[in-house]
Every structure is written in structure tokens, then in C-alpha cells.
């Protein structure tokens, strides 16, 4: 599982010109990619890591401040550009595997007490955000203990 985590002062996700998820106060935008080997244990580990990361102002976390998260599915995080000019998506898990894990990831964050908004899984989305800092970090389950 890979997540691009951005500290944002505001953010919104639009589908068909409608806002489906947003941050109206400072928090984190999480672009989440899922691969074939990922499971619920992986989702829990990554969700907990992100929720407790001290990357907000004054080195605080969403867990300590109650700052919201906007979680958006992003299969392209597993795109490979090693060969040719067209990315390969073979490392990205298909929707039948990744959608339930995406939903589990979101529900686990909520079970920890997080306020979570989302995009729409598999939809063509327009994401806008104001990156605060700027601050962006990559969280990869392969790098976690």
C-alpha cells in the first residue's frame, strides 16, 4: 500500500461538477494506492501510521489535534514507467480487491476517531488542494515495520 500524504489548509474532490468530499479546515489529503499483496492488516498499519504522523503545525498529528483527513483512491501510485512511454498498471490491484481495502482503510481511520471525507472509488475525480508548507510525504507499507 502506498499513500501520498499532503498537509493541506483546504481541499475538495469533485465528481461530475459536484463536491463529494472536502477539507474545510487544515488537515491531511491522502492519495491511496493498493497493490495485490495488501490486506486488512496492511490497511490498519498504514492508516494508523498516517493518523499518528506528527506532520501538522507544531509537530502535531491528526490523532492529537482532531484534524480531518480527505482520502482518495489513486491506483496510479502503482504505475511503472520502466519500459516504453506508456505506464504499466499491473502492480495496481484490480477494483474487486482494492475497493474493499480502500473502504476498510477509511472505516479503520474512523474507528480511531478520525474525521474522514472521501472521493468516489473508481470515479473520474478533480482534486484541488492548497498544500500547506508545502509538505508532502510518501508512506509505503513496504517501509513500515
Secondary structure, DSSP 8 states (H G I E B T S, - for coil): -EEEEEEEEEEEEEETTEEEEEESSSEEEEEEE-BTT--HHHHHHHHHHHHH---BGGGB-HHHH--EEEEEE-GGGG-B-SSSSS-B-TTB--HHHHHHHHHHHHHHHHHTT--EEE--TTS--EEEEEEEEEEEEEEEGGG--
